[in-house]
């Protein structure tokens, strides 16, 4: 894992430019994204192996663990190498039993950013995403006040850029009317493409789109990509794994796609990073488009066409 890889080229993340394959640290927490990891030593080695392989974009959150994942990142990587972009998110918090709760009043967002900085041992984060708990909730004055809190944190030098997570296209359009948005992190993968309109809007505007759960929700028997016969057949023909096919499909879907696949083991990390070297030809993409079609028109966001 010591060899540095291209990782699918690069794309802008605010003022930075990062490789298109990064690492999502959520899985380093215990079951239910709560408590310590099952294997602390392996968790630390996964983080170090990712950076050694060229990963320069790590996604985290204070409520992963809670606090545990940030502490692991600090122990494994601090002092942080030049160019490493650590991105977090705020607006949620776990209670004593591990249940995720809203924590999204403007002063709570500021506190969440400051807690991330303390546990990570950082003075500034590359970006922080405002996580919308209910994307079906129409944006209004409350959303504006939340954005204002993140803009103030940016002006105070605590974060490099404002991002959004779990949002609708309406949230994105309202946000960009008020401030620069450097990234959007939404659920998106082969089996769940409901955020295609948000992705298309980001593509049109040159905003990084970061799909979470790029291989589907763990344990989702209805959309478990890794057991899909279609992916298994394609992967076998390409000398790859189903996970690599799903990740390569994402990288080829739009040029502003930044991946953050997560894992608890170095073996799976190596598998995920190698997906950037896999080229899917038109026939493979046509097969995937037939079995995993977009939920609506491909013409979105003012005529932007996104590739299946």
Phi, psi and omega in degrees: 000356183290339182283134180277138183250164177290323175062032171087021181083203183216166177206157183288136171235085188069230180281350180263165171234122185240159175293148188284349173247116179245207182219130175261123190270000186306319186290352179288344176285174177288186180302141182072018181057040182219138177081184185285163179289162177292325182226096185297317181298317179294322178301316179295320181290328176297315180298315181293321180294324179299312181293320178298330180278356178111358178296129179232019180219112180241130179257135181210186174196148178298327183277006169279105176131300358274139183083337185298315185294317177300320179294324176295316179301316180296314181296322184282325195237346182282136000290136189290140179294151177302137177091354179282120179263114175257123182243133178235185179216154180225172178109006177217160180205148178263138176279185186298337180265359178096001180285136181279127182237157173297140174210064196232017168291151183309317180290332177288325176297316178298317179297321179298319177297315181295323177295319176301315181298320181293310184290331178276344184068038183241154176262346183201142175255147180300322177197157173228131180268134169278112182272120177273120185293324180231100183295344178281347179284121183295138180290141179209213183297325179298315178297319179299318180294324177295315178301318180301321179296320179288323177298319179297320177296324176293315180297329179276359176084011180280331180225151180275334183203158178261129176237172179231152178217140176062047187244161172268171176298327179296319175299314182298313182296322178293322182294315184290345174286343185250332183197168174287134175248124186264340180200154174229129181243108181230160172295127178196128176198180181307319185275345182220097184248029183294341178268020181300326179290324177292317178300315181297321178296318177296318180298316179299325185262358180073029179263134178297134176247125186242102183283124173269158188052055183294345177249018180091165178291131176302130178084001180280102185289341182278330183226050181271100186298325187290348175250012181290125177300326180298312180293324181297317181293314179298316182297318180299320180290337181262358184068035183231187176250159176305320179299318180294322177296315181296321180287320178296324177300316179298314181300324180276352185287319181205144185290342181264011180282123174246119183272144173225055178298140181250158178196161178258355185231151178293329179296314178291328176300312180299320178298314182295316182294328181290345179298334180294341180269359184265123178259124176264122180282176183298324180294318179295319180291325178295320177298315179294322180296325178292319185272338180228070186286155171299146184287344182207195183304144176280349179269107184220169173050059174071027175100358178297132180254126180254142188279135179285000000 
